[in-house]
């Protein structure tokens, strides 16, 4: 099993020096990947989406991380498709893939914030249908020039859309692995048909596995595709922190990790044995306070989890 860390992305702590130091240290300590998420803005009346703290833009942040590392993979969890058009996302992601020598995994999803969709002139109630066509148009833009695409939402005339990704799909075409982060039942089928992996964030392992099994079954039995890699992102509080996980509300069990590193290692082993292909630890929502070296200490603190993840 591979294991990754979310990059510093929120608030005043996400400085160039901190990001560069964190990325290099994560690579030096054997982590497999670095991850970012995407939020456009935080409407005051919807503070449950992002808490009012502005996020660094994901593709630019990953480009910076690519420039200070050499081998660690770079991933998005997730890019919100409503904020983009296929041609522009194809160009941005292919550029990053070229500049990183083929290290990008592109996690994609729908987003839940109606105001952000309104700002992008995207019908919130058609975002699922739009996303399926978006994926097809995105893949078309990565194909050798000239490309063309016609659909209900997107109409791309015959055109050159270079650069093309460094990576290749199973058929040898330029492509970047697409990791579907769609929550609904239709979204799971969308992932099964069109994406190269399935991911979830915040769910406990049992709930995440149940959703994954359904998406993976559809991929193999209904669409004749190979097994989908399973990406699982959890909210992690470093052992050196005195922070406590938020109190659970409602019926859903959220994947908050905390406590001693030995307990976290046991959870890593459980995830590996359950069939998780990539585990992502994200501590962005717990940062701040008096812990001025919050980000500097994390790669070394979490390093024992690398061995637990990589054990056969």
N, C-alpha and C positions, 0 to 999 in steps of 0.2 A: 504494500500500500504506500502511496505517496502522501506527503504531508506538506502543507503550505501555510504561510502567514499572510494576514491582511496588512497592507502597507499603512503607515500613518496617513490619514486622509482628512480628519476632522479638526477644525479649529486652529488655534494659534500654535499648537505643538507640531503641526505638519509643515516644518520648514525645510528648505533645501538640504541643510546639513544633517538634520535628523533623518530625513528620508534616505539620503545617500548612505549614511552610516548604518541604518537599519537594513537596507537592501544588501549591502556588502556583507554585513554580519550574518544575515540569514543564509546567504550563499555559502559563506565560509563554514557555517555550522551544519551544512548538509541538507538544508530544507530544499524541497523540490520546486517550490513555486511561490510567487508573490501575487496578491490579489487586491482588486479595488472594486468598489461599487459605484453606482451612479445615482445622483439626485440633482435635479435642476435647481430648485429653490425650495424654501420652506414657508408656505403661506402662513400668516399669523393665525388664521382661524383653523389651521390643520397642523398644529404643532406635534400631533402624534406621528406625523411623517417627518422624521429627522430632528425633532427637538429644537429647531431654530438655529442649529449650528451649521454653517455653510461647509460644504464638501469641496475638496479640490476636484477638478474635472478629471475623469478616469483615464482617457486615452493620453492626455498630456502627462499625467502622473506616471503612467506605465512607460511612456517614452523616456522620461527622465530616469526611471529605474533601469530601463534597458541600457542606458548610456553609462551607468556606473557598475553594471554587472556583465557577466560573459556567458553564463550557462543556465542559470536558474530560469524556469519558465514563468511566464507572465499571464495573468488571467483576469477576466472581468466577471464579477458575480453580483449583479448582472448589469449589462447595458440595457436601458429601457428603450425599446424600439420606437415608441411614440415620439421620442425626442429627435429622431433621425429620419433621413431619406436613404434608400438603398445605395445610391451612387456615392453619397458622401461617406457613409459608414464603410462601404467597400474600400474607398480610397484611404480613409484614415487607418483602418485595420490592416490593409495590405502594406501601407507605408511602415507601420509599426512592425509588421512581420519581417519586412525587408531589413529595417534598421536593427532588429534584434536577432537577425540570422535565423528566423523561423522558430521563435519561442512563444508565440501567442496562442492562447486558448480564449475563444470569444464566447463568454456566457451571455445569454440574451433572455429577456423577459418582458412582461407587459407593463408593470407598474400599477399602483393602486390610487394614485393621487389624481382626482378629477381635474383640479386646477392646472396641474402641469400638462395634462392632455389638452385643455382648453387653450393654453398658451401656444400650443403647437398646432392648433386647428385640426386636431384628431378627435373623431367621435369616440368617446369613451366606451360606448356600448358596441362598437364595431372593432375594438382593438384586437380581439382574438382573431377574427377573420382577416384583418389587415396584416397581422403578424405572420400568418401562414404565407400570404403572398409576398410579404417583405423578405422572408427567408429565401424564397425561390428567386426573387429579383436580386438579392445580395449574392447568391451563388452564381447567377448569370453574369454579374459584373466582374467576378473573379476569373471567368473563363477567358481563353485567348481572344484577343481583339480581331474583328469587331464583334461587339455583343449587341443584343436586342432583347427587349422584354415588353410584353403587353399584358395588362391585367386590369382588374376593376379599380385598383388603387394607384397603380404605378404604370407608367407608359414611358419606356426608355427607347428612343429611336436608335437605329444602327449607329454605333459610336465606339470610340476607343476609350477604355476606362482604366488604363494602366495607372499605377503599377499593379502587378499581380503578386499574390502571396508567394513566399519562398516554399512553403509547405505544399504537399500534394495529398490528394485523397486516394482512395483505394483504386481508382481508375487512372491515376496518374495526372489528374487535372489540378491546376492551382486551387488551393482551398485552405481555409483555416478551420480547425475543429470548432464546431458550434455546440455549445453546452446549453441545453434547454432548461430554463428556470421557470417553467409555466406550472402554476399550482392546480388549476381546475382539471376536471376529467377530460374535457376537450383539449386542454393544454398538454396533458400527458400523451394523448394520441398524436398531437402535433409534434411533440418531441420524438415519439416513437417513429414517426414517418420521416421527419425532415432533419433531425439533429444527430449529433455524433456522441452525445452523452446526456445524462440527466442530473440535475442538481437541485438541492433544496437548502434552505437556510432557516435556522431557528427551531426546527422540529426535533423532538427527541428521536433516538435511534429506531425504536419500534415503529413509530408513526412514519418516519422517513422511509424505512424499509418496505412498509406496506405500499406506499405510493410508488416507490421505485419498482417493486415487483410487478405492479400493474402496467407501468410504462414499458418495462423491459419485456414483459410477456407480449404486449401489443407489437413491439418492434420485431420480435422474432417470429411470432405466430401469424400475425396479420399482414406484416409488411416484408417478411422474409429477410430481415436485416440481422447482423451479428449482435451479440450482447452489447448493451449500452453501458459504458463506464458510469459509475455512480460517484457523484461529488456531493460531499456533505459539509456544510459550513456551520460552525457552532460559535456562540459568543463565549469568549474565554477571559477569565480574570487571572492575571499572572499570580503565582504563589507568593511573590514578595509584596503584593498589594493587600491592604486591609479592607478593600472594598468587598461588599457582599452582593451576591446575585439579587436582582430585583425579586420581590415577592410575586409568586405565581398568581395570576388572576384568570378566572374562567376555567373551562374544562381542558384546554389545550396545555400540554406539558412542553415547555420551551427548553431548548438545549443550552442552558447556561452551565458552563464549566468553571469550577473554582476548587480551592483546597490545595493540599500538597501535590507536588509534582508526581509522587508515586501513585496517587489516586487518579490523576490525569492519565498516567501511563497505562493503568488498567483499562480506562475507557478507550484509549487508543487501540489497545490489543483487542478489546471487544468489537470495536468498529472494523478492524482488519479481519477478524475471524468471521464477522457477519457479511463480509463481501464488499465493504466500502473500498472504492478504488483511489479516492483522493479525499483527504480530510483537510479542512481549512479552519484555522483558528483566527478569530477576529476579536480584538480587544478595543476597537475604536470607541465603542459606546461607554467604556468604563474609565477612560483616560482622565487626566486632570488632577486637581487637588494639590497636595504637597509633594507628590512623587515627581520631582523634576526630571529624573532620569528614567521615566516610565518606558519610553521606547528603546533607549540604549540598552537596557538590561534584558529585554524580552528574548531576543534570539538565543542568547546563552542560557537563560533560565528555562526556556522551552526545549533546548537541545536534546535532553534525554528522551523526549518524545519521538525524535527522529529514529533512534535505534528501535523503539517499540513499534514504530510504523513499518520500518524496513525489515524487521525480523521475518524469516520465512517459517 
